[in-house]
């Protein structure tokens, strides 16, 4: 079977899982990719949980992933902040995600001054007017705004929810400060994943359910873009300004593109 691709970047929410549960056929797809030696990475803009928990959940389902096979904005941001020599970091992320920033100098919760970086992710119901105002005060006080992705919304168990980009945009508008974006759709995030694969960009595809942040953003850095009709996909996505290289019903249809025969269970 001739392969059109040599590697894959797979979005998590909406492509592999929804509501925390794997979509039909996903476990077989991941096991097949691993056994076939096809290089892939799981890319997610989630900032609600650390990579460790993502890996543990898949291992419980029979998929042996390593933490290095998962790339999230918190992990990438911690690496970037260390390189910047950050002295006082204020985190606006879900409590479990704070472990990704272990070793960095963190500002105590409730402190409203003295930070050099404000890191904004998704805090779920933790996003309140008080939290936004605290972030605003830190930014006006001289901190730099760091966005863990600029996603518009995502599909949660209870329906569509605002994603990180909505909160970052509010803070950016209020302060006039352009954020440092770490996560999709920032080019550096895709390049970081691509470097770890060691495969030429023209032979790698990003598989996502967001035609803009997944497909279009990946194409901007020379990757192929595969739009799957799961997760938050809507028919009107096919009429947007982005033209995917492939449109597939779901991730199980990706295997032939990397020259792998689907298992009998799919």
Steps between C-alpha positions, in 0.01 A plus 500: 500500500658828387514765770422864426623599848781391733381653824196643679412766751171409666272742680360363825155643574255437220734271307613235748267566791183683583380564851807316624405177322668360186304521178414171324805331349754739653671245726551263206639787291756597764605140568537443124712812458725396787543143377565618144767747608326801348628810683226712650440753772182595682453876499247657727419851607360364823621682806264325740721197569875423487646266240554238768127449543441482125763227470361312800148501358618352170716242676194385694336437161793296369694772315861532619592863443790693648465853632727624219240383246253759630550872449287755683535877540580482874796270437624718214441819702698374800792429269470849346474676837817331625680618187377855569638493853157567652516639855132508605233309308128540571307194384139509386459130431307209649654375828614160361692675220722690741727194524627571148655820640684334789833670567397841369465797738123529541302791641266403782130490411329823596809718449419786263843652431862412437469239224712513186280248313128422510424158354140454387344161433156348546383488860151375421256639756796662674477784254312769689489877488734504799754278324492713186541819702797357690666408169426850372666663803812286464526588131450872557768470765754395241458126445516348153196311370562137402214311334484122515331481162241717329223248448153650461291227658498126558246222548468408867271232650237767569529663156713768338718708733714808454865413455815682611501743208182667620652591838833600349323725250314677779825568689682602183224744409494648849877548525593561136763228536559240230532156660785258459312199364618152594273231358281466193479690270847646566755380239765431766276240664469297180872537429586371846291188439646457153857518632430216741369283215805540279288478183489762220200731536370415153462137612314578823133587548317662787171323571245726666134593538566876483543614142671824609715424808591145397489471123562854380768575759687179417491576129653840572822328613517253212309207650209323338160549661239233561156608621295228670123523527488434873520719810405859426500456121209672329403470130555873457869443580534373143403845374767688697812657350710193589506204262606176674721256311263225609155494660433170677205366701723426800857415601465131414516598131850646544686167510509438121666841454801379701509167318349299783220250461220548756458214745209260471340669802449828315 
